[in-house]
Amino acid sequence: MTWGGHHLGFPLLQQQQLQQQIQQQQQQQQQQQQLQHQIQQQQQQQQQQQQQQQQYQWSDPTLEATAIAAANVSAAADAAAAAAAAAETDPTLLARRRLQQLQEFYLFVAAAASQQQQQVDGCLQLKVSAAAAAAAAAAAVTAAAAAADSRKQQGF
């Protein structure tokens, strides 16, 4: 339906997409803030450990340096593990990664199909169709994850 040459549904769709983008950005900001908070806590723990180590009089300077290095490595490993865990639990991010993998596979199979013989081409076209269906399914998963996230934020 148009009014004066303008499609009536387009602004609503555009507004919905903008709202989804804003919600995703807010979620990403919250995750970043949580990670920063975790990192700050770990840094504080590391500083406390270092202060405790400095208060203790080491009889051997090599042992002191080794203990400080071990504490630094431990804190860095904790921070990396927290960041990896946060990235692996985001359903939207996981769905996007899967969609990207399927799209790359689809492009690979499509490129291979154009270079193959006639009898092999039919088999590859089936794989291309399957990859396209999988990409569509991944897009649906991404949309469902975004909808679930928006419902969660709205309190449903």
C-alpha positions as CSV (number, residue, x, y, z in Angstrom):
1,M,0.0,0.0,0.0
2,T,1.4,3.4,-0.9
3,W,0.5,7.0,0.0
4,G,2.0,9.7,-2.2
5,G,4.6,7.2,-3.5
6,H,5.8,6.2,-0.1
7,H,5.4,2.6,1.1
8,L,3.5,2.7,4.4
9,G,5.1,-0.4,6.0
10,F,8.7,0.7,5.4
11,P,9.1,3.2,8.2
12,L,7.7,0.7,10.7
13,L,10.1,-2.0,9.5
14,Q,13.0,0.5,9.6
15,Q,12.0,1.5,13.1
16,Q,11.9,-2.1,14.3
17,Q,15.3,-2.8,12.8
18,L,16.7,0.4,14.5
19,Q,15.2,-0.8,17.8
20,Q,16.8,-4.2,17.4
21,Q,20.2,-2.6,16.7
22,I,19.9,-0.4,19.7
23,Q,19.0,-3.4,21.9
24,Q,21.9,-5.3,20.6
25,Q,24.2,-2.4,21.2
26,Q,22.9,-2.1,24.8
27,Q,23.4,-5.8,25.4
28,Q,27.0,-5.5,24.1
29,Q,27.7,-2.5,26.3
30,Q,26.3,-4.4,29.3
31,Q,28.5,-7.4,28.6
32,Q,31.5,-5.1,28.1
33,Q,30.8,-3.4,31.4
34,Q,30.5,-6.8,33.2
35,L,33.8,-7.9,31.7
36,Q,35.5,-4.6,32.7
37,H,34.1,-5.1,36.2
38,Q,35.5,-8.7,36.3
39,I,38.8,-7.5,35.1
40,Q,38.9,-4.7,37.7
41,Q,38.1,-7.2,40.4
42,Q,40.9,-9.5,39.2
43,Q,43.3,-6.6,39.0
44,Q,42.4,-5.6,42.6
45,Q,43.0,-9.2,43.7
46,Q,46.3,-9.3,41.9
47,Q,47.3,-6.0,43.6
48,Q,46.3,-7.4,47.0
49,Q,48.3,-10.5,46.4
50,Q,51.3,-8.5,45.4
51,Q,51.0,-6.3,48.5
52,Q,50.8,-9.4,50.7
53,Q,53.8,-10.8,49.0
54,Q,55.7,-7.6,49.5
55,Q,54.8,-7.5,53.1
56,Y,56.2,-10.9,53.6
57,Q,60.0,-10.8,53.8
58,W,61.4,-13.2,51.2
59,S,64.6,-14.9,52.1
60,D,65.4,-15.5,48.4
61,P,64.7,-12.8,45.8
62,T,64.3,-15.4,43.1
63,L,61.4,-16.9,45.0
64,E,59.8,-13.5,45.3
65,A,60.1,-12.8,41.6
66,T,58.7,-16.2,40.7
67,A,55.7,-15.8,43.0
68,I,54.9,-12.4,41.5
69,A,55.2,-13.7,38.0
70,A,52.9,-16.7,38.8
71,A,50.3,-14.3,40.3
72,N,50.4,-12.1,37.1
73,V,50.0,-15.2,34.9
74,S,47.2,-16.5,37.0
75,A,45.3,-13.1,36.9
76,A,45.8,-12.9,33.1
77,A,44.5,-16.4,32.6
78,D,41.4,-15.7,34.8
79,A,40.7,-12.5,32.7
80,A,41.0,-14.4,29.4
81,A,38.8,-17.3,30.7
82,A,36.1,-14.8,31.8
83,A,36.2,-13.0,28.4
84,A,36.0,-16.4,26.5
85,A,33.1,-17.6,28.6
86,A,31.1,-14.4,28.1
87,A,31.6,-14.6,24.3
88,E,30.6,-18.3,24.1
89,T,27.3,-17.9,26.0
90,D,25.8,-15.1,23.9
91,P,23.2,-16.9,21.7
92,T,23.1,-14.0,19.2
93,L,26.8,-14.1,18.7
94,L,26.8,-17.9,18.4
95,A,24.0,-17.8,15.8
96,R,25.9,-15.1,13.8
97,R,29.1,-17.2,13.8
98,R,27.1,-20.2,12.6
99,L,25.4,-18.2,9.9
100,Q,28.8,-16.9,8.7
101,Q,30.2,-20.4,8.6
102,L,27.3,-21.6,6.5
103,Q,27.5,-18.7,4.1
104,E,31.2,-19.3,3.6
105,F,30.5,-23.0,3.0
106,Y,27.7,-22.0,0.5
107,L,30.1,-19.8,-1.4
108,F,32.8,-22.5,-1.4
109,V,30.4,-25.1,-2.8
110,A,28.9,-22.7,-5.3
111,A,32.5,-21.9,-6.6
112,A,33.3,-25.5,-6.7
113,A,30.1,-26.4,-8.6
114,S,30.9,-24.0,-11.4
115,Q,34.3,-25.7,-12.0
116,Q,33.1,-29.4,-11.9
117,Q,32.1,-31.8,-14.7
118,Q,28.4,-32.1,-15.6
119,Q,27.7,-35.4,-13.7
120,V,29.5,-34.0,-10.5
121,D,27.7,-30.7,-10.9
122,G,24.3,-32.2,-10.1
123,C,25.6,-33.6,-6.8
124,L,27.2,-30.3,-5.9
125,Q,24.0,-28.4,-6.7
126,L,22.3,-30.6,-4.1
127,K,24.9,-29.6,-1.6
128,V,24.5,-25.9,-2.6
129,S,20.7,-26.2,-2.1
130,A,21.3,-27.8,1.3
131,A,23.8,-25.1,2.3
132,A,21.3,-22.4,1.2
133,A,18.6,-24.1,3.4
134,A,21.1,-24.3,6.3
135,A,21.9,-20.6,5.9
136,A,18.2,-19.7,5.9
137,A,17.8,-21.8,9.1
138,A,20.7,-20.0,10.7
139,A,19.2,-16.7,9.8
140,A,16.0,-17.8,11.4
141,V,17.9,-18.8,14.6
142,T,19.5,-15.4,14.6
143,A,16.1,-13.7,14.4
144,A,14.7,-16.0,17.1
145,A,17.6,-15.2,19.4
146,A,17.2,-11.5,18.8
147,A,13.5,-11.8,19.5
148,A,14.2,-13.8,22.7
149,D,16.7,-11.1,23.8
150,S,14.2,-8.3,23.2
151,R,11.5,-10.2,25.1
152,K,13.9,-10.8,28.0
153,Q,14.7,-7.1,28.1
154,Q,11.0,-6.2,28.0
155,G,10.4,-8.5,31.0
156,F,8.2,-11.2,29.3
